[in-house]
Amino acid sequence: MPSDDVTGRPGDGTRRRDAAATRRALLLAARTRFTQLGYDRTTLRDVAADAGVNLALIKRYFGSKEGLFKAALASTPRFLGSDGEFPRDRVALAEALSRQLAAGAWAEFGEHPVLMLLRDSGDEQVAQLRRQALAEFGRQVLEASGGSSAPDARLRAELLVALGVGVAVVRSAVGLRPLADATPEDLVGPLRDVVEGLLGPPPD
């Protein structure tokens, strides 16, 4: 029976999940659904069922489907790793990308979570959130690379993001091999070349 998120009194034998655990379960279920099905085909009822909680809890914590999508985007693991893992030079950037884009890297979602950003919802507010997230990925690439002296540095960073998105799409939709089965070790060499060639000279 779905949890109603109410904590029982001591000794009454009631086992309820706490609010933080409920929220985490809903976000994991939402990220998986949005990644695999897109915004339109994801229903709040299915998300609640996947999380094993009452549907009303989605409105309690997130307000609406749009609110749940915003929270799912915000809680998705950082594109290039957490602060402790965040790459600080171009070699580390290529290594981080090779891990992100390798086969099986996002088993908990079934697909790369960037796919959550690609399926059109027809909702302008959601589309704006998608654009902001992809722009943030480009900013992270520039930060991780140490910047670029090229006048079109931002465009170059976004092209690198587009390459990563393309890998996720081709693996999901086509299963093109050897790309679909590539390991981090397979990818890191070519990605070092791409990073250096695409981002241009580093700043002096």
C-alpha positions in Angstrom: 0.0 0.0 0.0 1.4 3.4 -0.9 2.9 5.3 2.0 1.0 8.4 3.3 4.2 9.8 4.8 2.8 10.1 8.3 5.1 9.2 11.2 3.4 6.8 13.6 3.5 7.2 17.5 6.2 5.2 19.3 5.0 1.7 20.1 2.0 1.6 17.7 3.8 -0.6 15.2 3.3 1.8 12.4 6.1 2.0 9.9 6.2 5.2 7.8 8.9 6.6 5.7 10.1 10.0 6.7 9.6 13.1 4.6 13.2 13.2 3.3 13.1 9.6 2.2 9.8 10.1 0.5 11.1 13.2 -1.4 14.2 11.3 -2.5 12.1 8.4 -3.7 9.8 10.7 -5.7 12.8 12.5 -7.3 14.4 9.2 -8.3 11.2 7.9 -9.8 10.6 11.2 -11.6 14.1 11.4 -13.1 13.8 7.9 -14.4 10.3 8.5 -15.9 11.3 11.9 -17.4 14.5 10.5 -18.8 12.8 7.4 -20.4 9.5 8.9 -21.4 9.8 12.7 -21.6 7.7 15.3 -19.9 4.4 14.7 -21.7 4.2 10.9 -21.3 5.2 11.0 -17.6 2.2 11.0 -15.3 2.2 11.9 -11.6 0.2 8.8 -10.9 3.0 6.6 -12.3 5.7 8.5 -10.5 3.9 8.1 -7.2 3.3 4.4 -7.9 7.0 3.9 -8.7 8.0 5.6 -5.5 5.4 3.6 -3.5 3.8 6.7 -2.1 0.4 8.4 -2.2 -0.2 10.7 -5.2 -1.1 13.6 -2.9 2.5 13.8 -1.7 3.7 15.0 -5.0 1.5 18.1 -4.7 2.6 18.5 -1.0 6.3 18.5 -1.9 6.4 19.9 -5.4 3.1 21.6 -6.1 2.7 20.4 -9.7 4.2 18.4 -12.5 6.2 21.4 -13.5 7.5 21.7 -9.9 8.4 18.1 -9.9 10.3 18.5 -13.2 12.2 21.5 -11.9 13.2 19.6 -8.8 14.2 16.5 -10.8 16.4 18.7 -13.0 18.0 20.4 -10.0 18.7 17.1 -8.3 20.2 15.4 -11.3 23.9 14.6 -10.6 26.2 17.5 -11.8 27.1 17.0 -15.5 30.8 16.7 -14.9 30.8 15.4 -11.3 30.4 16.7 -7.8 32.6 19.4 -6.4 35.1 16.9 -5.0 35.3 15.2 -8.5 35.0 18.3 -10.7 37.7 18.4 -13.4 40.2 21.2 -13.1 42.0 20.9 -16.5 41.4 19.6 -20.0 42.9 16.2 -19.3 40.6 15.7 -16.4 37.7 17.1 -18.4 38.2 14.4 -21.1 38.4 11.8 -18.4 35.2 13.0 -16.8 33.4 13.0 -20.2 34.6 9.5 -20.9 33.0 8.3 -17.7 29.8 10.2 -18.3 29.4 8.9 -21.8 30.5 5.3 -21.4 28.1 2.4 -21.8 26.2 1.7 -18.5 27.3 4.9 -16.9 23.7 5.8 -15.8 22.3 2.3 -15.0 20.0 3.8 -12.2 18.1 5.8 -14.9 18.2 3.3 -17.7 19.4 6.1 -20.0 21.7 9.1 -19.7 19.7 11.7 -17.7 20.5 14.4 -20.3 17.7 12.8 -22.4 15.3 14.3 -19.9 16.1 17.6 -21.5 15.5 16.7 -25.1 11.9 15.5 -25.4 9.7 18.5 -26.2 6.8 19.2 -23.8 5.2 22.0 -25.7 5.3 24.0 -22.4 7.4 27.2 -22.8 8.3 27.3 -19.1 9.6 23.7 -19.2 11.5 24.5 -22.5 13.2 27.4 -20.7 14.3 25.1 -17.9 15.7 22.8 -20.5 17.7 25.6 -22.2 19.0 26.8 -18.8 20.2 23.3 -17.9 22.0 22.9 -21.2 23.5 26.3 -21.0 24.8 25.5 -17.5 26.4 22.3 -18.9 28.3 24.6 -21.4 29.4 26.9 -18.5 30.7 23.8 -16.6 32.7 22.7 -19.6 34.4 26.2 -19.8 35.0 26.2 -16.1 36.5 22.7 -16.2 38.7 23.4 -19.2 40.3 26.5 -17.7 38.6 28.7 -20.2 39.6 29.5 -23.8 41.2 32.4 -25.5 38.9 31.9 -28.6 36.4 34.7 -29.1 33.7 32.1 -29.6 34.6 30.2 -26.4 31.0 29.8 -25.3 29.9 28.4 -28.7 32.8 26.0 -28.6 31.8 24.7 -25.1 28.2 24.3 -26.3 29.4 22.3 -29.3 31.2 20.0 -26.9 28.0 19.6 -24.9 26.1 18.9 -28.1 28.6 16.1 -28.8 27.9 14.5 -25.5 24.1 14.8 -26.0 24.5 13.2 -29.5 26.4 10.3 -28.0 23.5 9.7 -25.5 20.9 10.0 -28.3 22.7 7.6 -30.7 23.2 5.1 -27.9 19.6 5.2 -26.9 17.8 5.5 -30.2 20.2 3.6 -32.5 22.5 1.4 -30.5 25.4 2.2 -33.0 28.4 0.0 -32.3 31.2 0.3 -31.2 29.9 3.6 -29.7 27.1 1.9 -27.8 29.5 -0.5 -26.0 32.4 2.0 -25.5 34.1 2.0 -22.1 35.7 5.0 -20.5 39.1 3.6 -21.6 37.8 3.5 -25.2 36.5 7.0 -25.1 39.2 9.0 -23.2 41.8 9.2 -26.0 39.4 10.4 -28.7 37.8 12.8 -26.3 41.1 14.4 -25.3 41.7 15.1 -29.0 38.2 16.6 -29.3 38.5 18.7 -26.2 41.8 20.2 -27.3 40.8 20.7 -30.9 37.3 22.1 -30.2 38.0 24.4 -27.3 41.0 26.1 -28.9 44.0 27.6 -27.1 43.7 28.1 -23.4 44.0 31.7 -22.1 47.6 33.0 -21.4 
